[in-house]
Amino acid sequence: MSDAEANRFTARAARYAKVGANMGGVAARMAGARLFGANGQVTNAAALTQALGGLKGPMMKVAQMMATVPDLLPPEYAEELQKLQSDAPPMGAAFVKRRMQAELGVDWQARFGSFDLAPAAAASLGQVHRAIAKDGAALAVKLQYPDMQSAVEADLKQLDWLFGLHRQFSAAIDTREAAKEIGARLREELDYDHEARNAALYGGILGQVPEVRVPPVHRDLSTRRLLTLGWLEGEKLLAFKDADEETRNRLAVAMFKAWWYPMARYAVIHGDPHPGNYTVFRDGDGQPAGINLLDYGCIRVFPPRFAAGVVDLYRGFIDEDEARVVHAYEQWGFRNLSKDLIDTLNIWARFIYAPLLTDRVRTVADGVAPGQYGRREAFLLHQALKDKGPVTVPREFVFMDRAAIGLGSVFLHLDAKLNFHRLYEELIADFDVDALAARQGEALAQAGLVPPESVAA
């Protein structure tokens, strides 16, 4: 180990020790507030954010991920954690050269027409550089920061602290499966080869959806820690918040198809529909025409029968068919269902499905601010489960719910007014789980991915 590597390791060990001590203090204050009846949720939430504030990179991703998963944390904590921003410093030019040489060899520069050593964008796990291929194609080259594997594993241990606090002070929902899911997805995001396959999967799935563009993958310029995709020119999605209603609705339809088409037809979702993961492209006349989907690190492939449960619950609500609703929950892996528990779960499910159930033009949630989408319903669900918990929520739901909330927030930012019911009906008009399984299997094989594990029995 070099002196520089040793220093980095020592610095990381020190900051984790400090964060662990800080979080222990927060836990003690939370316990005291609970035992003595103090109303200190907001203060404790701020203290927790301060305790985490010394971390950089992966932990910021974990914390913000938790903040956007409904009901993993009390609202006060979720609001505070959303304030955290990754402040990992970008790698300098000399460091980038060393990292690129480590990934592609000493002649790495000869494999590009040009390569901009200054990053075009920085993220929690890596940074993106603009480059030109030998054939003149524009490229987006994502290079992972060093030592991310050890950093992520250490950060996931801190995640156990957060979930431990949640279980200690709220027994309504057992978060153990959620912790497993977040850990699995975050480890996947470290594997850029896996992300390249995800991008190839989406390229195949969305190839027939003209409103959505997926960048081509350059496998010859990619490794497990280096991902090279085609560069898609576009403008920030939220720059169109004040555009005319027709434009905003057109972009919202593109967003709907980008998320719901893969789910309804292939049982695949993009688990991080953050506005920063999309840009807007224009047509030949200069009009905003659709969206570029840029990031493929957080993709969730579901077993076909999980997708069948999504449709069954929708049909059960539409037809007021309680047996079909129960069947849907069972397909998702819920066990020991009682009528009271089903009624409680329906609080959340009816909120998520609400825009799909009404055959009219509407916003995704009338009168709700983007940052508050789903928070009230998650709180009501939590309160109702207190008398019936703990409930183990199948791990597949972590990113299903997170993505639904993220997508709804984007619709609210755009103030989109659509007939979501008809858009969804069009996607599931010929739904057949066996046909979906065949489509999914073929698409996964072409992308070099393996079929998903079954929903837990």
N, C-alpha and C positions, 0 to 999 in steps of 0.2 A: 504494500500500500504506500503510495507516494505521500509526501508531507501535506500536499494540498488536499488529497483525499482524506487523510487522517484528520485534518482540520475541519473538513466538511462534516465528517462523521461525529467528531467531538461536539461541534456546534449543534448538530441536530439532536444528539443525545441530551445536551444541556437544555435545549428549548422544550423537548418532550418532558423532561423531568420538571421543568418550571410549570408547563401546562398541566401536568398531572397534579402537582401540588395546588395550583390555582383551582382546578376543578374539584379537588377534595375539599377545599375551603367553601366553594359554592355549594357542594352537597351538604356540608355541615350547616350552612345558613338556611338551606332549603328545609332540612330536617327540623331545625329550630323554629322556623316559621310555621311549619306544619303542626309541631307539637304544642306550640303556644298560641296557635290560632291567628298568627300575624298574617296580614294580607300583603305579602312581599313578592308576588309573582313577577311584577314588572322589574323591581330592583334586582331580583335573582337572575332574571333573564339578561339584564344588562351586564351583570357580573359574569355570567357564563360567556357572553360575547367577548368581554374583555379578556377572559381567561384563554379563549381560543385565538384572540387577535394576534398573538405572537407566532402563529403557525402560517406557513406559506404553502402554496402549491396544492397537493392533493387534499389536505384537510379542509381547505376552503371549499373544494368541490364537494366533499362529503357533507360539510355543514350546510351548504346551500342546497344540496340535494335533499337533505332531511327537512329543510325549511319548506320545500315545495311538495313534500309528500303529505297529503292531508292526514291530520290526527296522529302523526308520529310524536309530535310535541305540542304542548299547550300553545294557544295562539300567541301569547306574549313572547315565548321563546322563538317561535317560527318567525315572528316579525323582526326580532333582534338579529337572528342568524342571517336573514336575508340582506342585512346591511354589510355583511362581511364581503370583502373583495380580495381576490388573489393578488398578492403583491410580489410574486416571484420575479426577480429582476431578469431582464432578457440576457441571453448569452452574447458576449461580444464577438467581433469578427474573428479574432484568433481562436477563440473557443469553438466557434461554429466550424471553422476549417478542420480542427482536430476531430470534432464529432462527425463531420461528413466523411472524413478519411476513415474513421473507425467503422462507418456503416458501408461505404462504397469502395474503399480502397484508396491508394495513394493517387491514382489518376482520376479521382472523382470529378474534378472540374472539367476534364475532357469529355465527360459524358453529357454535359449540358452545353447549349449554345451560349448561355450566360446564366449567372446566378447572383442574386442580390444578397450580400452578406448581412445587410440590415434587415431585421424582421419586419414584415408587413403587419403582423398581429402576434400577440402573446396570449397564451392560455395557461391553465393550471398545470398541465403535464408537458407542454412543449410550446414551440413557437413556429410561426408560418413564414416562409420566405417565398418571394416571387422569383421565378426562373423561366428560362426559355429552353425548350427542348431542341435537340439537334435538327429536327424537322421544322422548327419555327413555332411549334405549339406553345401557348402560354401555360405555365405550370404553377401549382400551389404545392410547396414542399414543406411538410410538417416534420420538424425535427424534435425528438423527445429530449427533455432535459436529462442530465446525468443523474444516476442514483435514484431514479423514480421508483424502482421496484422496492427497495428498502424503505423509502419514504412512505409509500402507499401502505405497506404492511404495518409500519409503526402507526400511521394515521388510523388504520382500521382498528388497532387496539384502543385508540382514543375514542373511536366510534362506540366500542363496547361500554366505555364510561357513560356516554350520552344515553345509550339505550338502557343501561343499568339504572341511571337516574329516573328515566321514564317509567321503568317497571317498578321502581321503589315507591314512587309517589302517585302512580296511576295504574291500577290493576285492570282497567277496562279492556285494554287490547294487549295481547302478548306480542311483543315486537321481535321475537327471536327469528322468525322466518324473514321478516323485513331486513334484519341485520345481515342474514345470509345472502339475500338478494342484492343488497347494495354492495356488499363485498365482492360478489361474483361479477357484477357489472363493472365495478371500478377496476378489478383485475383485468377484465377484458379490454378496458380502455387503454391499458398499458401495451397491449399487443396490437401494433399497427398493421401487422399482417392480417389479423382478424378484422380490423376496421376496413382494410382494403377489400376483403371478401364481402363485408357488409355493404360497401359502396357498390360492388359488382352486383350483389343481390338486388339492391334498390334500382340500379340501372336496368336490370332485366324486368323488374316488377313495374316500374313507372315508364318504361319505354313507350307505352301506348297512351300516356297521359300528357298531352302537349303543354298543359299549363304548368308542368313541373319539370325542371331540368336537373339531371344528376351528372356530376363530373365524371369523365372517364378515368379509369385507374391505370397508372403506369407502373406495372409490376416490376419491370426491369430496373426501375429507379426507387424501389421500395424495399424495406427490410422490416424486421420486427419493431424497430425503433425509428423508422423513417418511412413516411407515407407521401407519395407523390401522386397528386390528382391533377386533372385539368383545371385551369383557372377559369372560373365563370364570372364574367363581368356583371355587376349589378349594383343597385342602390339599397341602402338600409331600408328594411321593411317599415320601421316606425316613422320613417321620413314621409310616409304617405298617410299618416293619421289625419291630416287636414286636407287630403285630396277630395275630389268630388265623390258623391255616394256611389256612383257607378263604378269608379276605379276601386274604391275600398271594397265593395262587394265582390268585384272580379278577383281581387287578391285573396279575399276570404274564401271564395270557392276553390281557388288553387290550394290554399292551406288545408281546406277540408279534404280535398282529394289526396293531397300529399300524405295525410295521416290516415284517413279512413279507407282509402282504396287498398293499401297494403294489408290493413287489418281485416277488412271484409272478404278479400279475395285470397289472401295468403297467410293470415294469422300472424302478421308481423307489424310491430309498431316502432316508430321513432320515439325513444323514451325521453327526449329532451327537446321539446318544441319551444325553445327559447327564441325570442325575436332575433337574437344575434346569430342564430344558425341558419337564417334565411336572408337572401337578398332578392331584389326585384329586377327582372329583366324586361326590356322593352321590345316591341315588335318592329317591323320594318318602317312603320309610320311614326315611330318614336313614342308609342302609347304603352303604358305599363301593361304587360301581357300575362305575367305569371311569376313564379318564384323559383329561385335556385336553392336547392337543398344542399348544405355545405358540409355538415359534420355527421359522421357515421360511427362514432365511438360508443354510443348508447342505443343499441338496437336490441329489441326483445322479440325473439321468435317463440310463439306459443304452440303447444300441442293443438291439433285441429279441434279437438272437442272443447278446448277453452274458448275458441272462436265461436263454436256452436252455442256455447252457453251465453255469449254476448247477444247473439240473435234470439235465442230462446227467451231471455229476460225481456228483451224489447217486445217480442211478440206476446209474451205473458202480460206485460203492462198494457199493451194495445187492446188485447182481447179480454182483459181482466180474468186471466186464466191462472189461478193460484197454483195449480199443480205444475204448470210449465215454469212458473217463477221458481218454485222449489227445485225443480229439475235443473234449472240453470245454475243455482247456487251449488248443487251437488256436483255438477260437471266442473265447476271451478275449484272443487276440493274442500268446500265447507262441510263440516261434520257435526253431528249432534244438533241438528236444526230443530228448533221448536217454533211454534207460531209466533211467540213474542220476539224471538231472535230474528225471525224472518221480517217481521214488521219493523224491527229496529234497523236491520240492514237496508230495508227499502227506503228509509229516510235518505240515505246517501245515494242509493241507486236511482231513485226517482229524480233526484237533483241532476245527476250526471246525464240521465236520459231525457230530461225535460225538453230540450230543444228538438229532439228527434221525435217526440210523441205528438206534437201539435202540428196539424196541417195548416200552417199559416206563416206568413213572413213575420219574423221577429228577431230581436237580438238573442244572443246565447243565454243571457240572464238580464232581464229588464231591471233597470235601476240599481245595478251592482257595479262598483268600481273595479277596474282590472286587478288591483292588488288584493281585493277582498273576495274574489271569486272562489266560492267553495268553503270559505272559512267558517261562516255561520253554520252551514250544514254539517261540517265536520265537528263543530262544537256540539250541536244537537245530537249527533250520532254518539259522540263520546259520553255525553250526559246520560243518554238512554242505555248505553252498554254498561254503565257503572253497576246497575242492578242485575246484569245478566252475564257479566264477564267473569274471568278473562276469556276473550274470544281470540283464537288463533286465525289470523287472516292469511290465506295462502300467499306465498311469496310472489306469485305472478302479479298480484294486485299492486305491488309497490309502484312499478313503473306504468302500469295501466292507469292508475289514479293520478299519478304525478303528471303523466302526459296529457290526460284529459283536462286537468286544471291548467296546465301550461297553454294548451290549445285554446281553451275557453278564454283565458286572459288575453291572448292575441286577438281573438275575435272582438273582445270588448275594447281593446286599444284602437282597433280599426272602426269601432262602432258599426260593425257589419250587420245588415238586416237581410236575412236569407230565409228561405223555406228549407230548414235543415231536414225536416221530415221527408220531403220529396227527394232531396239529395241522397239521403240514406236509403230510402226505399229503392232507388235506382241501383244502388250498389248490391243490395241483398235480394233483388227480385227473383233470382234463380239460385239462391243459396242452397248448397248441398255440401255436407261435410266431407263426403267421400271425394267429390270433385275438388274441394279445397285441398284436401290432403295430397291428392295427385299433383295439383299445381304447385303446392308448397315443396313437395319432394323434388320435383323437376327443377324448380328455381334454386333450391339449396344446393343440389348437385352441380348445377352449372356454375354457381358461385364458389364451390369448394367448401361448403359448410355442412355440418352434420345436423340431422333432425333433432328437435328439442326433446328433452326428457318429458315423460308424462306428468300430468298434474298429480301431486302427491296423493296417494291413496289414504 
